[in-house]
Amino acid sequence: MNPRPLKDLADIVRSKNAGPYRITFDILFKDKARYEAVRDTGAINPASVAAAYGIDVAQISSFFEIDMANAIKITIKRPRAQGSAGDGDMYGCQHHVPLMRIDIPAS
């Protein structure tokens, strides 16, 4: 089978502010089996997230797989401080698209 983008497997992929200098991402699954299948591929990891955003892995301030919630939570440093000149997304809610495009290998 061919790899599928995360957007085809996760129920919710979203981003939001985590203060003026961070953006946090939530990847949520309704189904535990789908969550575990994606988690177990290891395709979503700090290195793949950094590559998707064209940032250094050091810009990722946290990465958690939360089994109880069928979720993966990632926080990165904002490219620009919230509300500063050039900030095109004051609420941080439109940064999730590159994450949705990460390919997940077939399990």
Sequence and secondary structure as in RCSB ss.txt:
>XXXX:A:sequence
MNPRPLKDLADIVRSKNAGPYRITFDILFKDKARYEAVRDTGAINPASVAAAYGIDVAQISSFFEIDMANAIKIT
IKRPRAQGSAGDGDMYGCQHHVPLMRIDIPAS
>XXXX:A:secstr
   EEGGGT SEEEEEESSTTEEEEEEE S HHHHHHHHHHT SSHHHHHHHHT  GGGEEEEEEEGGGTEEEEE
EE SS TTSTT S TTSTT  HHHHT EE   
